[in-house]
Amino acid sequence: MKAPPLTDPEDGPMVDQVTRATEDFMDSFATRFLHRFADGAFDRYAALIFARDDVAGLAAYQYALELRRQGLVPARGPQLHLWNLLHTGSAPAMRFNRTELDRLIAMLSAVLGARLDLDRLAAALAAEERRAVALAALPPGGETAFVARNAGRWMTPEDHVARLEPPAREGADRRIALVGTACDIPVLHRLCAEFGTIVADLQDYGRIVPQPRTGEPLDMLRRIAGDPLCLRAAPPARFTRALREGTGDADLVIATVNRNDDALGWELPGLRMQVESRGGRFIDLGFLPFRPDAAWIDGARARVAEALS
């Protein structure tokens, strides 16, 4: 959802039915998905799974379902499924999460005509654990490390691990932490290397996905639901604490937000107070375009230079 083709906003499909149905203030990722969905870009898939946690994902699911229901887009194409997860470890929450997992497995079994193979699942999880160990050896910041970490999203764990080598340390001595919205290209990492070293990258593309320790479904659910840096963490103080601990003793914390974010912005005033109370510096760069242009980067560079002067 957060990584459309690089040229899609300029030359991607535009479908009249979607243009008429979506509002200007709608999450741009959701709108771009809907144009591609209506144009048939996903017709070869058996199912599309949307995470309810994600603002763009939830809106995309709701609109796609309604466009199809009203006959505004062809009925062909994948099954649409909304994945719900409560990010807390209470017994009632885990029962709900297990029910949602069973519903997901039933849907996949029906559309794929296959049953879940627990042995293959255990082997896949073991491979992902090996990948996680290799990723943990990478530094949190630096353009090379960012690219090496995220290249694996399109590679098998085995191929990814075989190609991972910890890069040389990048950047100067001043310690920088990044928090905020997703950006899948290392523009901030490249910029920060001019001033210091990124010691913590808490943005979505800067973190390693929580790994289950076994192939047991409940263990998988507990690991994902227990991720404290999920914006939907419950109780909310868990996210606040993880955000503040994750920025550690950085000399500079740089924050960015997505225009449609409905959660992180509430955390920034308190984070600023916490950082400045220990003598650190804090910059809120405001809205981060998913593909920042030269003007945005130049403005950000000037803000960082001023903060560290």
N, C-alpha and C positions, 0 to 999 in steps of 0.2 A: 504494500500500500504506500509506503513512504519512499519508494525508489522506482519511479516511472522511468522509461527510457530518457536518456539525456536530452534528446531533441524533441521530446513529445509535446511540451507546451507550445513549441513553435509550429511543428508540422504534424502533430498527432491528429486523430480524427475529431471532427466536431459534428455531433448528431443533434438535429433540430429539437427532437423530443426531449433530450436531456437539457439543452439550453433553456427551453421553456419551463422545465420543471424545477431547475435549481436556482437558488438565490445567490446574489453576488457575495454575501457574507459567508457562504458555505465554505468549509474546509477545501482548499484547492486540490489537495490530494484526492479527496472523495470525488470531486467533480471530474477530475482527470480520469479517474478509474471508471466513472459512469459513462463517459464518452467512449472509452475503449470497450467497456462491457457491451454497450448498445451496438457498437460497430462489429462485434463478433470476435474480439481479440482473445477471448477466453473460451470459445466454443469447444475447443479440443479437450478441455479439462472435464473430469467427471464431477468435481465439486470444488467450490470455493468456500473457505472457512474464514470468517471474520471474527476478530477479537473484540469483544464488547468493551474491553478496557480502552481501546484506542478510539479517540474522538472521530478521526476520519473513517476508521473501519466500521464503527457503528452506523454512522450516517450513510456510508456507502451501501451497507447491507439493507438498511431501511428503504432507501430510495430505489435500489435495484429490485427489491422485492415488489415495491409498489409500481414501478414502471412495468414490470412483467405482469403483475396482476391486472393492470389496466389495459394491457395489450399494446402499450406504447413501444415496447421492444419485443422482438420475436421470442416465442416461448422456448426455443431451442437453447442449448447450452447447459452449463453445469448446475448441479444442485447448490443452492445457497444455504449456508449453515452458520448460525451465530454461536460462537463459543463463549460461554459464561464461566467466570472463575472468581471466587471470593478470595481475596488476598489476606487471609487470616487463618490461624490454625485451630480454631475451636471445633468441637465435635459436630455441632450443627452445620458449620461451614464446610467441613470436610465431607459430610454426608451429601450436601448439595453438590460439591465439586465432583464427588464420585458419580452421582446421578448424571451430571452433565457429561462426564467422561463416557459413561455407558451409552448415553444418547449419541455422542459423537461416533463411538465405535460402531453402533448399530447403523448409523447413516452411511459410514464408509463401507461397511460390509454389504449393505444393500446396493449401493451405486457401483461398487467395484466387483461384487460377486465373489468376494474372498473373505476368509476368516483371519483374525489376528493370530500371527505365529509368534508365540512368546519366546521361542528360541532365537528367532531372527531379531526380535525386539531387543533381547538381552545382548546379542552380538553388536547391534547398532549402538546401544547405549555404552557398551564397553569401548567402542571405537570413538564415540564422542567424549568419553572420559579421557582417553589418550590425547585427543585434540585439546581438551581443556588444560591439561597439564602442560602441553607445549605452548599454548597461548599464554599461560601464566608466567612463562619465562620471558615474554616480551616486555619491554618497558611500556608504561602506560601511555606515554606521549611520543611525539616524533612522527614525521610524515611517513617514514619507511615502516615503522611498527604499525601505524594505523592501516596502511595499505595491506601489509602482510596479514593482519588480523582479519580484515574484512573480505579479503579475496576468498577466504574459505566458505563464504556464504554460497558460492557457486562451485564448490569442489567437494569431493568425497573427503571424509576425515583422513583416510590413508594418504591421499595425494597431498592434502594440506599439510599434514604433519611432516611428510617427507621433504617438503619445500621450506619449512619454517626454520629460519636461523635467526637467533637474536641479533638485531642490527647494532651497529656502533651507537654509542650514546650521542643524542642530538641535542643541540641547544646550549645555552650558557648556564650560569649557576643559579639565577633567580628562579624560584619555584612557583609554578603556575598550575592552577586547577581549573578545569572546565566543567560547568554544569549547564543543563538546558536542553534545548530541542535537538532533534535528530538532524544530522547533516552527513551525507555519505561520501563526501569528498573532503580531503584534509586541509581545507583553506585556513582554519584557525591554527592547526598544528604547524603549518608552514609559516604563518605569521608569528606565532609564539616563539618559534625557533630563533627569530631575530632578537629576542629579548631574554629568553630563559628556557627552562626545561619544564615540560608538562609532567607533573608528578601524579596527577589524578585526572582522569577523563571519565566523568560520570554521565556523559551523554549516551544516547542509545547505541550509537555505533562505536562507542569507546569501551563498552563493557563486555564481559564474557557472559554468555547465557548461563544461568544456574543449571548445574548438572545433577541429575538423579544418581544415586549411588548404586541402585539395583534396578532390575527390570520390573519391579512390582508397581502396579498403577498408583497405589496410594503413596509410595515413596516419590514417584514422579510429581504427583499433585502437591505434596508437602513442600518439595524443593522449589517449585514454581510459585506456589502461594506464599511461601516464606521469604521471597525476595524482598528485602526491605527497601530497595531503591525503585520499586514499582510505584508509580504515582497513586495507584489505588490501594496502597498498603493500608491495612487496618490492624490496630488503631492508627490514625494518621501520624501520631507522634513517632511511630516507628520510622516512617520516611524522613521526617524532620531530623531525627537523631542520626540516621545513616547519611543524610546529605551533609550535615555539619561535621560528622566524624570523617567522612570521605574526603573533604577538602583539607583536613588535617591542619598542618602548620604552613600552608602555602603562603608565599609572599603576596601573591595576587590571585584573586578568584574572579574569573570571567563568566558572566551569566548571559544566556540568550534565551528567548522564548519564541514559540510558534504563535502566529497570529490567532490561531483557533484554540490555543491551550486554555484549559479551564482549571488548572490545578497548580502548576509550578509557580506561576506568578505570585500566588499567595505566600509562598515560602521565602521569596527573595528579601523582603524587608528584614525578617528575622535573621536570615543568613548574613546579610550585610552587617547587622549589628554585632553578630558573633565574630565575624572576621575582623572587623575594625576594632573590637574590644581587645583583641589580642595583638593589635599592631599591624595587621595585614591590610591590604588594599582590595577594594571590591569595585568591579565595573559591571554595570548592566548595559549591554549593547543593544537591548531592545529586541525587536523582531528580526530574526535571522532568516533571510530568504533561503530556500532549499538549495538554490544555485547562486550564491552571492556573486555579484559582479564586481568589477574593478573599483567602482566608486564606493561600494559598501566596504570593501576590504581596506581601501585607503582611509576611510573614516574610522574603522576599527583600529587600524595601526596607529593613528594619531591619538586615539583614546588610551591605548595601552602605553604608548610612549609618554604621554602626560602623566599617567598614574604612576609610572615607575621612575619619573624624573626626580 
